[in-house]
């Protein structure tokens, strides 16, 4: 009986350890906001709205994007980072900016980290990243949040 | 005391597991829809005509991918292998790159030695398939040209293989 307890405890501890590691892999250490929080902020009658930059693929943007968001190019490419820097150049450093992608599951996105780092290096202090766990389709479009299409 | 500590650890583990389970994906895919796969006519990266309906009578694995997509990189070597293994029995893998830049798709095709036709996708084609709003997305199309299953996100090769074998076992179109 005691050995069974010991075995189950070990299994449980291993499970906790795995969960902790998975949580770390997924969080990216980026300041995030959820789709619900963003929609609330965008629909609030008062207060400044954040600037929305899509830093994923153009193919995705053309199919569906958040109304008012600007396509700047994939954050994993030189062109994307150059566009982002140019766009941000004239903005005040305390401008509220939300970056989003949604090309693939959160922990596999190649675009968000470089885009976030670029803005932080430029001295921007209010940059957040939209947390889309699976992809833009599942976590934004299918939830019925506001949508725009085209260039 | 020891017993309550043990219970605490077990409960904590269960809660952690519940909290961090893979998030549910409404676009996680499905099986058995059997709706006609939208036809398309493209030119593949080798300059050949690629029309989906030309593969009627074969089982088609239609993969939407991109060179920057990590889960795609994990799946594609399996598709290359499946084309080799099941091609003689009637499987045809077709790749649609959702890259913005064709050069990247070409480099990837070469690097991964993709042994099946690959064409560049478009927003229009994506819309025909209900929107390709996340990658990878893979459709399995039966010998009658109907979507028999689809998967969103990285999927185990064994899952594809089981579905392919089942579809290949169905009667070929005369």
HADDOCK unambig.tbl for C-alpha pairs under 7 A between the chains (distance, minus, plus):
assign (segid A and resid 9 and name CA) (segid B and resid 6 and name CA) 6.35 0.50 0.50
assign (segid A and resid 9 and name CA) (segid B and resid 9 and name CA) 6.70 0.50 0.50
assign (segid A and resid 9 and name CA) (segid B and resid 10 and name CA) 6.71 0.50 0.50
assign (segid A and resid 12 and name CA) (segid B and resid 9 and name CA) 6.44 0.50 0.50
assign (segid A and resid 12 and name CA) (segid B and resid 10 and name CA) 5.45 0.50 0.50
assign (segid A and resid 12 and name CA) (segid B and resid 13 and name CA) 5.22 0.50 0.50
assign (segid A and resid 13 and name CA) (segid B and resid 13 and name CA) 6.79 0.50 0.50
assign (segid A and resid 15 and name CA) (segid B and resid 13 and name CA) 5.91 0.50 0.50
assign (segid A and resid 16 and name CA) (segid B and resid 13 and name CA) 5.09 0.50 0.50
assign (segid A and resid 16 and name CA) (segid B and resid 16 and name CA) 6.22 0.50 0.50
assign (segid A and resid 19 and name CA) (segid B and resid 16 and name CA) 6.30 0.50 0.50
assign (segid A and resid 19 and name CA) (segid B and resid 17 and name CA) 6.35 0.50 0.50
assign (segid A and resid 19 and name CA) (segid B and resid 20 and name CA) 6.38 0.50 0.50
assign (segid A and resid 57 and name CA) (segid B and resid 100 and name CA) 6.69 0.50 0.50
assign (segid A and resid 58 and name CA) (segid B and resid 100 and name CA) 6.32 0.50 0.50
assign (segid A and resid 59 and name CA) (segid B and resid 98 and name CA) 6.65 0.50 0.50
assign (segid A and resid 59 and name CA) (segid B and resid 100 and name CA) 6.38 0.50 0.50
assign (segid A and resid 59 and name CA) (segid B and resid 122 and name CA) 6.81 0.50 0.50
assign (segid A and resid 59 and name CA) (segid B and resid 123 and name CA) 5.94 0.50 0.50
assign (segid A and resid 60 and name CA) (segid B and resid 133 and name CA) 6.00 0.50 0.50
assign (segid A and resid 62 and name CA) (segid B and resid 123 and name CA) 6.53 0.50 0.50
assign (segid A and resid 63 and name CA) (segid B and resid 123 and name CA) 5.65 0.50 0.50
assign (segid A and resid 63 and name CA) (segid B and resid 131 and name CA) 6.83 0.50 0.50
assign (segid A and resid 102 and name CA) (segid B and resid 134 and name CA) 6.47 0.50 0.50
assign (segid A and resid 103 and name CA) (segid B and resid 133 and name CA) 6.88 0.50 0.50
assign (segid A and resid 103 and name CA) (segid B and resid 134 and name CA) 4.69 0.50 0.50
assign (segid A and resid 103 and name CA) (segid B and resid 135 and name CA) 6.17 0.50 0.50
assign (segid A and resid 104 and name CA) (segid B and resid 134 and name CA) 5.10 0.50 0.50
assign (segid A and resid 104 and name CA) (segid B and resid 135 and name CA) 5.33 0.50 0.50
assign (segid A and resid 108 and name CA) (segid B and resid 70 and name CA) 6.17 0.50 0.50
assign (segid A and resid 133 and name CA) (segid B and resid 23 and name CA) 6.88 0.50 0.50
assign (segid A and resid 134 and name CA) (segid B and resid 25 and name CA) 6.46 0.50 0.50
assign (segid A and resid 135 and name CA) (segid B and resid 133 and name CA) 6.74 0.50 0.50
assign (segid A and resid 135 and name CA) (segid B and resid 134 and name CA) 4.98 0.50 0.50
assign (segid A and resid 136 and name CA) (segid B and resid 133 and name CA) 5.74 0.50 0.50
assign (segid A and resid 136 and name CA) (segid B and resid 134 and name CA) 6.23 0.50 0.50
assign (segid A and resid 137 and name CA) (segid B and resid 133 and name CA) 4.61 0.50 0.50
assign (segid A and resid 137 and name CA) (segid B and resid 134 and name CA) 6.25 0.50 0.50
assign (segid A and resid 138 and name CA) (segid B and resid 25 and name CA) 5.93 0.50 0.50
assign (segid A and resid 138 and name CA) (segid B and resid 26 and name CA) 5.67 0.50 0.50
assign (segid A and resid 138 and name CA) (segid B and resid 27 and name CA) 5.61 0.50 0.50
